[in-house]
Amino acid sequence: MTAGPGWDPNVYLRHASDRSRPFVDLLARVPGEPRSIIDLGCGPGHLTDVLLARWPDATVHGVDSSAEMIEAARARADGATYEHADVVTWTPSRAVDLIVSNALFQWVPERAEVIRRLTDSVSPGGAFALQVPDNADAPSHRLLRELAAREPYAPHTASAQHVPPGPPEEYLDLFAGLGWTVDAWSTTYLHVLPGEDPVWSWVSGTGARPVLQSLPDHLRERFVAEYQAALREAYPSRPYGTVLPFRRTFAVAQR
Ligand SMILES: C[S@@+](CC[C@H](N)C(=O)[O-])C[C@H]1O[C@@H](n2cnc3c(N)ncnc32)[C@H](O)[C@@H]1O
């Protein structure tokens, strides 16, 4: 499984409301009334619920390579079905009307190949809709890379960096090259986060996970303290909260 161990549904859901907004914006551009939907990289299933609310008559099947996430999703008993599988090798058993994927493909280095293969499973007239963060240059990620590349962390973190997710052009080119009609764009959200060290709280549940998990216990605490201090400086707290600008790539392609 490429996701690796340690996805924690509770940590991830701390910012569920801010993280759901791009999914709602993505779905707003999906054409038609899909009757069969795959939610790739469904996570703890809270967004699968949004799919069921938008298309109550559709069958929804969530797929995720984290056993913890699938367990959390199944516990919702929301009418969707869930499967523990890696999208790198997984293929739907029959054609579907919509494949949707929110914040997954930044974790899949071979994403172009995977997306191309999965497009064969979309019915004629059906759609593929995806959203990925496009924030590799943001201070949160730059500071993480810089700190991880320093001693004494570098020997442990060398293999923990993931492939930066692409800009909208990458997906426009991929789907248009297959002859699909494509709507691709980017949006920068200004998340206003409450509480202490909220940017740390956000990135520790997603982007910083591979680096944090690569560190031995005796170094992790020190790394976290240094990273938190750097984040506080880069994202100062204001009277109304801490602003986290976050650029995301969207693509909705119709076959
Ligand atoms: C950032 S979470 C997104 C969850 C949900 N889609 C959302 O938007 O809230 C990324 C999810 O992708 C899953 N994932 C990562 N690599 C995967 C792979 N190769 N196959 C299936 N799921 C994967 C992780 O387990 C995690 O649940």
The ligand as a Gaussian input file, in Angstrom:
#p B3LYP/6-31G(d) Opt

LIG

0 1
 C       -5.958000      13.702000       2.533000
 S       -6.898000      12.248000       2.701000
 C       -8.381000      12.632000       1.764000
 C       -9.598000      11.955000       2.300000
 C      -10.916000      12.447000       1.690000
 N      -11.005000      12.188000       0.275000
 C      -11.056000      13.931000       1.930000
 O      -10.976000      14.704000       0.980000
 O      -11.241000      14.325000       3.089000
 C       -6.059000      11.179000       1.584000
 C       -6.601000       9.768000       1.614000
 O       -6.025000       9.057000       0.511000
 C       -5.730000       7.748000       0.949000
 N       -4.704000       7.200000       0.054000
 C       -3.428000       7.616000      -0.111000
 N       -2.813000       6.879000      -1.048000
 C       -3.723000       5.974000      -1.486000
 C       -3.696000       4.935000      -2.449000
 N       -2.597000       4.670000      -3.149000
 N       -4.831000       4.215000      -2.652000
 C       -5.964000       4.495000      -1.949000
 N       -6.050000       5.455000      -1.021000
 C       -4.936000       6.192000      -0.788000
 C       -5.272000       7.921000       2.387000
 O       -5.380000       6.721000       3.104000
 C       -6.214000       9.011000       2.880000
 O       -7.383000       8.484000       3.465000

